[in-house]
Amino acid sequence: MASAAALLGGAFARTQRRQVMLFDPSVGMTLQAAQRHAGIPNANVFTELPGLLIFDAVTQEEHGGESLITSHPVETGADVTDHSRPQPRTVSLVGVVSNRPIVPLYVQGLYTTRAEDAHLTVEGWRQTGTLLTLSTSLETYENMMIRSVSVPRSSSMGNVVQMAIDFQEIFTASTELVAAPVTTTTRAQPRKATATKPKKAVSTEAGSGPGGSALSILLGT
């Protein structure tokens, strides 16, 4: 494996036209602020702002995009865009961060834990599912989530951390709240329950009445 100096030097020569940056917009970081921070000369220090990671170099990038296309016959004259659904885009890169950053116009001082801190930051973003903005040499991607991180280590790496990171785009949707419609018609009122008086019991015995029954008259009772 190449030495850390050779790895950084060769990679930097290939990526010096545009730096690859990764940042968390939820902490107030914007692409413009990140770009300004990466490009402003500073004769004393080189420190990333919270939520911002600037790679010293990126040795490899792979940008992917695909669409889900129907396998059923499409009717002639139909809008073919209805039969193709874009899938989340993906980006894979191999980024290098060191304790001796090779950055234009910056003093190359020694930062004892910069590489390790970068790895912890990326791993923290992966574990928490943070939505990130990724600015690459080809395109700037928003709403990207880290799917996997791989960090090879060897004795020749020295103060360099090389991270292979896979990103996937996350589709977002918003829900709009609307006021409930006002009813203009009057609803029918339910009828009130009324109390009913119990009916008097009527004797069904033959000949009943004020004079008594015929049997009781004959018997004299």
Secondary structure, 3 states (H helix, E strand, C coil): CCCHHHHHHHHHHHHCCCCCEEECHHHCCCHHHHHHHHHCCECCCCCCCCCEEECCEEEEEEEECCEEECCCCCCCCCCHHHHEEECCCEEEEEEEEECCCCCCCECCCCCCCHHHHHHHHHHHHHHHCCCEEEECCCCEEEEEEEEEEECCCCCCCCCEEEEEEEEEECCCCCCCCCCCCCCCCCCCCCCCCCCCCCCCCCCCCCCCCCCCCHHHHHHCC
